[in-house]
Amino acid sequence: MPDVLLLPGDGIGAEIVPEAVKALKAVGKRYQIRFRFREALIGGAAYDACGHPLPEETLRLCEESDAILLGAIGGPKWDNLPVELRPEMGALLPLRKKLGLYANIRPALLFPALIEASPLKPEIVSGMDLVVVRELTGGLYFGTKKREFVDNGDEQAIDTLVYRTGEIERIGRLAFQMARKRRKKVTSVDKANVLESSRLWRDVITGLGREYPDVQLEHMYVDNCSMQLVRRPTQFDVIVTENTFGDILTDEASILTGSIGMLASASIGGKVALYEPAHGSAPDIAGQQKANPLATILSAALMLRLSFGMEEGAQAIEAAVRQVLDEGYRTADIMQPGKRQVTTAAMGDLVADRILA
Ligand SMILES: NC(=O)c1ccc[n+]([C@@H]2O[C@H](COP(=O)([O-])OP(=O)(O)OC[C@H]3O[C@@H](n4cnc5c(N)ncnc54)[C@H](O)[C@@H]3O)[C@@H](O)[C@H]2O)c1
């Protein structure tokens, strides 16, 4: 029985997570799988209840579960707490680190019904379906940092970009394996013309590529990649890259799909993976049933695919989302003239209903 830990968190988290649960239950019914759902506190809600954004009990339940579905955390109420008690710094980053989640997977899939919502011209963005695999626990963000005063009184700051072969190999392998299940193409993004760490990255990925002769491998400099993403996003299948490059490229890729309320993500690599929408807790619309639950529902599809190997179930969710959008249902963030606006819960009901249809 797959054991799923639900962490609704703050703001719209409490509205969107139940909608993803409806989708998982519908998949369970259709394919005779019984999920076990447990729930725990995280973020501001946890701080309010027990004085810490990542209580021991929550961490224990995370480690015991088979997969975690997170809503979102944070909000103005907790912005003035000491850094280590703020929801993101005190809960999300330590949780990712403790669970060893070294890979962030962010698909950028354009649903045809939302083509007008993309900032790119329809003829350029039509058919876009790519995944960015970002290294999450190494590179520039985790290297040694320091600030110091030098001879002439200037202050200088130093960040270091460190990668080991093992770190590159494990993320590279993941990208190749993912490409095998997709359109069999990996684009490894680096800055090997300038950075030594990128030259090591390129060597390791090239070596790895020989183990996956059925997957086409190309190398691309990060500056070129950021341009190619808006020039011809359909050329990409799986993009694999280091932490900082990935941070920037995932944001660029994600907006091409039209709305932040559509973007799923998975952080994987440890025993237990974490699935969450790419957006935050949206305090401005919390409690109003205006939130788009589709990013969370699509994150549940990723969970089925990546944690439970239930490709059919994942596809059933994705097909249901596509159908509901094709039928013209929209939450407020993706509303267009002539379409039917629905609440968060109504959108969740529609998707669950189409999964079972
Ligand atoms: N992983 C996380 O939990 C995470 C990620 C980013 C931000 N945050 C936190 O969330 C809080 C709010 O941050 P923010 O306002 O910068 O970003 P946000 O993503 O919460 O909201 C940005 C804008 O997008 C809208 N939006 C976001 N998700 C939506 C959805 N599902 N449907 C419809 N509209 C949606 C919001 O209404 C808002 O106008 C902050 O405390 C921030 O630290 C948490």
The ligand as an SDF file (V2000), in Angstrom:
LIG
                    3D

 44 48  0  0  0  0  0  0  0  0999 V2000
    7.9800   25.9190   -2.1540 N   0  0  0  0  0  0  0  0  0  0  0  0
    7.3030   26.7970   -1.4550 C   0  0  0  0  0  0  0  0  0  0  0  0
    6.5770   26.4500   -0.5420 O   0  0  0  0  0  0  0  0  0  0  0  0
    7.3930   28.2420   -1.8260 C   0  0  0  0  0  0  0  0  0  0  0  0
    7.8320   28.6490   -3.0930 C   0  0  0  0  0  0  0  0  0  0  0  0
    7.8240   30.0150   -3.4200 C   0  0  0  0  0  0  0  0  0  0  0  0
    7.3760   30.9400   -2.4810 C   0  0  0  0  0  0  0  0  0  0  0  0
    6.9750   30.5020   -1.2420 N   0  0  0  0  0  0  0  0  0  0  0  0
    6.4430   31.4310   -0.2270 C   0  0  0  0  0  0  0  0  0  0  0  0
    5.1050   31.7520   -0.5950 O   0  0  0  0  0  0  0  0  0  0  0  0
    4.7890   33.0630   -0.0990 C   0  0  0  0  0  0  0  0  0  0  0  0
    4.2400   33.9110   -1.2330 C   0  0  0  0  0  0  0  0  0  0  0  0
    5.2670   34.0970   -2.2000 O   0  0  0  0  0  0  0  0  0  0  0  0
    5.0690   34.8520   -3.5810 P   0  0  0  0  0  0  0  0  0  0  0  0
    3.8460   35.7150   -3.4960 O   0  0  0  0  0  0  0  0  0  0  0  0
    6.3490   35.4250   -3.9510 O   0  0  0  0  0  0  0  0  0  0  0  0
    4.8330   33.6710   -4.6350 O   0  0  0  0  0  0  0  0  0  0  0  0
    3.5140   32.8250   -4.9250 P   0  0  0  0  0  0  0  0  0  0  0  0
    3.9140   31.7830   -5.9260 O   0  0  0  0  0  0  0  0  0  0  0  0
    2.9060   32.3400   -3.6870 O   0  0  0  0  0  0  0  0  0  0  0  0
    2.5140   33.8580   -5.6350 O   0  0  0  0  0  0  0  0  0  0  0  0
    2.8760   34.6530   -6.7580 C   0  0  0  0  0  0  0  0  0  0  0  0
    1.5980   35.0660   -7.5030 C   0  0  0  0  0  0  0  0  0  0  0  0
    1.0870   33.9080   -8.1810 O   0  0  0  0  0  0  0  0  0  0  0  0
   -0.2330   33.6410   -7.7520 C   0  0  0  0  0  0  0  0  0  0  0  0
   -0.3610   32.1790   -7.6160 N   0  0  0  0  0  0  0  0  0  0  0  0
    0.5500   31.3360   -7.0660 C   0  0  0  0  0  0  0  0  0  0  0  0
    0.0890   30.0940   -7.0880 N   0  0  0  0  0  0  0  0  0  0  0  0
   -1.1290   30.1410   -7.6610 C   0  0  0  0  0  0  0  0  0  0  0  0
   -2.1000   29.1600   -7.9580 C   0  0  0  0  0  0  0  0  0  0  0  0
   -1.9360   27.8610   -7.6710 N   0  0  0  0  0  0  0  0  0  0  0  0
   -3.2420   29.5640   -8.5440 N   0  0  0  0  0  0  0  0  0  0  0  0
   -3.4440   30.8430   -8.8530 C   0  0  0  0  0  0  0  0  0  0  0  0
   -2.5540   31.8140   -8.6030 N   0  0  0  0  0  0  0  0  0  0  0  0
   -1.4060   31.4670   -8.0040 C   0  0  0  0  0  0  0  0  0  0  0  0
   -0.3990   34.3430   -6.4120 C   0  0  0  0  0  0  0  0  0  0  0  0
   -1.7540   34.6640   -6.1660 O   0  0  0  0  0  0  0  0  0  0  0  0
    0.4910   35.5380   -6.5870 C   0  0  0  0  0  0  0  0  0  0  0  0
   -0.2100   36.5720   -7.2290 O   0  0  0  0  0  0  0  0  0  0  0  0
    6.0790   33.6150    0.4930 C   0  0  0  0  0  0  0  0  0  0  0  0
    6.0440   33.4440    1.8760 O   0  0  0  0  0  0  0  0  0  0  0  0
    7.1650   32.7450   -0.1270 C   0  0  0  0  0  0  0  0  0  0  0  0
    8.2930   32.6590    0.7080 O   0  0  0  0  0  0  0  0  0  0  0  0
    6.9570   29.1830   -0.9140 C   0  0  0  0  0  0  0  0  0  0  0  0
  1  2  1  0
  2  3  2  0
  2  4  1  0
  4  5  1  0
  4 44  2  0
  5  6  2  0
  6  7  1  0
  7  8  2  0
  8  9  1  0
  8 44  1  0
  9 10  1  0
  9 42  1  0
 10 11  1  0
 11 12  1  0
 11 40  1  0
 12 13  1  0
 13 14  1  0
 14 15  2  0
 14 16  1  0
 14 17  1  0
 17 18  1  0
 18 19  2  0
 18 20  1  0
 18 21  1  0
 21 22  1  0
 22 23  1  0
 23 24  1  0
 23 38  1  0
 24 25  1  0
 25 26  1  0
 25 36  1  0
 26 27  1  0
 26 35  1  0
 27 28  2  0
 28 29  1  0
 29 30  1  0
 29 35  2  0
 30 31  1  0
 30 32  2  0
 32 33  1  0
 33 34  2  0
 34 35  1  0
 36 37  1  0
 36 38  1  0
 38 39  1  0
 40 41  1  0
 40 42  1  0
 42 43  1  0
M  CHG  2   8   1  16  -1
M  END
$$$$
